[in-house]
Amino acid sequence: MPQYTPDKWIDQLLKCQHLPEADMKTLCDRVRAILMEESNIQPVSSPVTICGDVHGQFWDVIELLRKGGKVPETSYIFMARMFFGRAGGLLGLGIAQLLCLVGRFCRSGTL
């Protein structure tokens, strides 16, 4: 199993480079473990930036983080169907970026 290196993966994704399948599996396994440990309802401390339906689109995610502030300095709630979109090859980058942020900065799935 590949080494868990979310900081490296975040940098790679910001360069529009996809993660290798083995790295993506490692990332998904880590985020799955985080999400399985928490309840469906999460307490959220303010201040928090609430983001609408980004459909996992890479450039939308990057622009939100650029304008709103980087994680962990800014807390985010991503709402709706963010994992269903029509962004072509960039869809995987947007989803991977969000998963990396959860895996890197969250003890729970709340950014």
ABEGO torsion letter per residue (X at the ends): XBBBBAAAAAAAAAAGBBBBAAAAAAAAAAAAAAAAABBABBBBBOBBBBBBBAGGBAAAAAAAAAAAEBOAABBBBBBEBAABBBAEAAAAAAAAAAAAAAAAABABABX
